[in-house]
Every structure is written in structure tokens, then in C-alpha cells.
Amino acid sequence: MTTLARFVPFRSPLADVAVLQNRLNSIFNDFARPDDEESLAMGSFIPPVDVYEDAHRLVLKLEVPGIKQENLEVRLENQTLTVKGERKFESNEKEENFHRIERRYGSFTRSFTLPQTVDTGAATASYDAGVLTVSLAKKEAAKPKQVKIEVSGPTAPQPKQVEGTAAAA
């Protein structure tokens, strides 16, 4: 019986090591995590965040599905934005016969250092469909300004006046 090996010509020799490392980390994380309710209550997670900016504001969007609005805290202090929250394991679900629990429960804290161009007094936050959106306005000095510059076309050269002298004969 012949075994075929997949040939990938430009593959890094360390790619196999990285795949093996990820698999081992997954095995050990599953092994180290006890299956009792207490570990679910004490677990923590890091919600993913998108950060983008336009000419007028800096926006952060955090994915926090399953977290009630009253369990979220957004704080802005000294150019540092801190978002805290907690997703609690529902006690009425413990009667179910779970075969697998992949969602993370517990508390999280994310902190972001903001640039000096952000106006910390003009921050807003909204929560919709499991996404927390924090919008921070930029200071007026940081906003791009358009300055109109008059462009003049080439001017026709003025004819030079040449004074003629009459030569005495």
C-alpha cells in the first residue's frame, strides 16, 4: 500500500511545528479545565474588538453577545478607555445534559490607550445586538482642514517699452 504525501513547495518548515503546538495547547487547555460549574463561573474571556477612524471620530466595536447592558461598564480616564463586563452562566441551564460547552463565561476587562487627538469629553457608547460601540470625537485641531488656494494662470508678458535714441548724423 502506498501512502501519498501532500507536497507544498513554498511551505515554511516551521508551519508543521506551529500546527502541532496549537493542537497540544488545545489538548492541555481542555485537560486543565475542570468540568464543574465553579470553573464556568470563574472563567474569563477576551471579546474581539474592531478599531477604526475617519476624519471626525475614532470608533471601537466590541463583540459581547449574551452580556446584559447593566453588566457592562465603560470608563474613560486620562486618555485610557476601559471596558469591563461579565457574562454569567445561567443556573437554569445546569439541569440540561451538556455534551460540550464552548462559550466563555466570566468577566473581562479591556483597556485602550487613546491618542491625544481624541476629545475625551465627547464620547458616546451604544449597545445593539451584542455589539458595544464606543465613539470618540476628534479634537477640532486634529480634524483635517481644507484650505482653498487661488491658482492663477500664466499672465501674458507685458510688452516692454524701448526708448529709442536718435543717432545724430
C-alpha contacts under 8 A as a table, 3 or more apart, distances in Angstrom:
res1	aa1	res2	aa2	distance
8	V	11	R	5.67
11	R	15	A	7.10
12	S	15	A	5.37
13	P	16	D	6.56
13	P	17	V	7.75
14	L	17	V	5.10
14	L	18	A	6.31
15	A	18	A	5.10
15	A	19	V	6.31
16	D	19	V	5.14
16	D	20	L	6.18
17	V	20	L	5.08
17	V	21	Q	6.06
18	A	21	Q	4.99
18	A	22	N	6.20
19	V	22	N	5.19
19	V	23	R	6.29
20	L	23	R	5.14
20	L	24	L	6.17
21	Q	24	L	5.14
21	Q	25	N	6.08
22	N	25	N	5.10
22	N	26	S	6.18
23	R	26	S	5.13
23	R	27	I	6.27
24	L	27	I	5.06
24	L	28	F	6.16
25	N	28	F	5.22
25	N	29	N	5.96
26	S	29	N	5.14
26	S	30	D	6.19
27	I	30	D	5.29
27	I	31	F	6.13
28	F	31	F	4.91
28	F	32	A	5.89
29	N	32	A	5.19
29	N	33	R	6.15
30	D	33	R	5.36
31	F	34	P	7.32
33	R	39	S	7.32
34	P	39	S	6.49
35	D	39	S	7.02
35	D	40	L	7.91
36	D	39	S	5.79
36	D	40	L	6.99
37	E	40	L	5.11
37	E	41	A	6.39
38	E	41	A	5.14
38	E	42	M	6.25
39	S	42	M	5.05
39	S	43	G	5.86
40	L	43	G	5.29
40	L	89	F	6.81
40	L	104	R	7.59
40	L	105	Y	5.94
40	L	106	G	7.10
41	A	88	K	6.72
41	A	89	F	6.24
41	A	105	Y	6.26
41	A	106	G	5.55
42	M	105	Y	7.48
42	M	106	G	5.57
42	M	107	S	7.88
43	G	104	R	6.80
43	G	105	Y	5.60
43	G	106	G	4.88
43	G	107	S	7.34
44	S	104	R	6.60
44	S	105	Y	5.97
44	S	106	G	4.62
44	S	107	S	5.25
44	S	108	F	5.96
45	F	104	R	5.91
45	F	105	Y	6.93
45	F	106	G	6.92
45	F	107	S	6.89
45	F	108	F	5.87
46	I	108	F	6.06
46	I	109	T	7.57
46	I	110	R	7.54
47	P	62	L	6.36
47	P	63	E	5.68
47	P	64	V	6.13
47	P	108	F	7.74
48	P	62	L	5.85
48	P	63	E	5.75
49	V	60	L	6.62
49	V	61	K	5.40
49	V	62	L	4.37
49	V	63	E	6.43
50	D	60	L	5.65
50	D	61	K	5.13
50	D	62	L	6.62
51	V	58	L	7.40
51	V	59	V	5.73
51	V	60	L	4.53
51	V	61	K	6.53
52	Y	58	L	5.99
52	Y	59	V	5.43
52	Y	60	L	6.68
53	E	56	H	7.66
53	E	57	R	5.69
53	E	58	L	4.28
53	E	59	V	5.90
54	D	57	R	5.65
54	D	58	L	6.66
55	A	143	K	5.95
55	A	144	P	6.54
56	H	137	A	6.04
56	H	138	K	5.55
56	H	143	K	6.11
57	R	118	V	7.67
57	R	135	S	6.68
57	R	136	L	5.44
57	R	137	A	4.28
57	R	138	K	5.09
58	L	118	V	7.48
58	L	135	S	5.94
58	L	136	L	5.10
58	L	137	A	6.38
58	L	138	K	7.06
59	V	133	T	6.99
59	V	134	V	5.73
59	V	135	S	4.53
59	V	136	L	6.20
60	L	133	T	5.74
60	L	134	V	5.18
60	L	135	S	6.55
61	K	131	V	6.42
61	K	132	L	5.61
61	K	133	T	4.50
61	K	134	V	6.46
62	L	131	V	5.60
62	L	132	L	5.12
62	L	133	T	6.53
63	E	130	G	6.09
63	E	131	V	4.77
63	E	132	L	6.55
64	V	67	I	5.98
64	V	130	G	5.12
64	V	131	V	5.73
64	V	132	L	6.84
65	P	129	A	7.22
65	P	130	G	3.96
65	P	131	V	6.79
66	G	87	R	6.56
66	G	130	G	6.57
67	I	71	N	6.50
67	I	72	L	7.44
67	I	85	G	7.39
67	I	86	E	6.51
67	I	87	R	5.08
67	I	88	K	7.80
67	I	130	G	7.21
68	K	71	N	5.34
68	K	72	L	7.06
68	K	87	R	7.74
69	Q	72	L	5.43
69	Q	127	Y	7.11
70	E	73	E	7.81
71	N	85	G	5.43
71	N	86	E	5.77
71	N	87	R	7.68
72	L	83	V	7.28
72	L	84	K	5.79
72	L	85	G	4.39
72	L	86	E	6.99
73	E	83	V	5.70
73	E	84	K	5.06
73	E	85	G	6.17
74	V	81	L	7.33
74	V	82	T	5.89
74	V	83	V	4.61
74	V	84	K	6.55
75	R	81	L	5.83
75	R	82	T	5.16
75	R	83	V	6.41
76	L	79	Q	6.84
76	L	80	T	5.72
76	L	81	L	4.54
76	L	82	T	6.32
76	L	120	T	7.21
77	E	80	T	5.30
77	E	81	L	6.56
79	Q	113	T	5.96
79	Q	114	L	5.09
79	Q	115	P	7.07
79	Q	116	Q	7.21
79	Q	120	T	7.05
80	T	111	S	6.65
80	T	112	F	5.58
80	T	113	T	4.58
80	T	114	L	5.78
81	L	111	S	5.55
81	L	112	F	5.09
81	L	113	T	6.42
81	L	114	L	6.99
82	T	109	T	6.97
82	T	110	R	5.67
82	T	111	S	4.31
82	T	112	F	6.43
83	V	109	T	5.71
83	V	110	R	5.25
83	V	111	S	6.39
84	K	107	S	7.35
84	K	108	F	5.65
84	K	109	T	4.45
84	K	110	R	6.53
85	G	107	S	5.58
85	G	108	F	5.53
85	G	109	T	6.75
86	E	105	Y	7.44
86	E	106	G	5.39
86	E	107	S	4.03
86	E	108	F	6.29
87	R	104	R	7.95
87	R	105	Y	5.17
87	R	106	G	5.25
87	R	107	S	6.31
88	K	105	Y	5.79
88	K	106	G	5.93
89	F	105	Y	6.09
89	F	106	G	7.73
90	E	93	E	5.65
90	E	94	K	7.37
91	S	94	K	5.53
92	N	95	E	6.35
93	E	96	E	5.55
94	K	97	N	7.59
98	F	101	I	6.89
114	L	118	V	6.87
115	P	118	V	5.95
116	Q	119	D	7.88
117	T	138	K	5.67
117	T	139	K	5.62
117	T	141	A	7.77
117	T	142	A	5.60
118	V	136	L	6.42
118	V	137	A	5.99
118	V	138	K	4.34
118	V	139	K	5.61
119	D	122	A	5.68
119	D	123	A	7.50
119	D	136	L	6.76
119	D	137	A	5.59
119	D	138	K	5.21
119	D	139	K	4.99
120	T	123	A	6.04
120	T	136	L	6.92
120	T	137	A	7.63
122	A	136	L	6.20
122	A	137	A	5.69
123	A	134	V	7.16
123	A	135	S	5.73
123	A	136	L	4.54
123	A	137	A	6.40
124	T	134	V	5.78
124	T	135	S	5.26
124	T	136	L	6.60
125	A	132	L	7.05
125	A	133	T	5.50
125	A	134	V	4.32
125	A	135	S	6.18
126	S	132	L	5.84
126	S	133	T	5.26
126	S	134	V	6.62
127	Y	130	G	6.77
127	Y	131	V	5.70
127	Y	132	L	4.49
127	Y	133	T	6.26
128	D	131	V	5.43
128	D	132	L	6.65
138	K	142	A	6.25
138	K	143	K	6.59
139	K	142	A	5.32
139	K	143	K	6.66
140	E	143	K	5.34
141	A	144	P	7.96
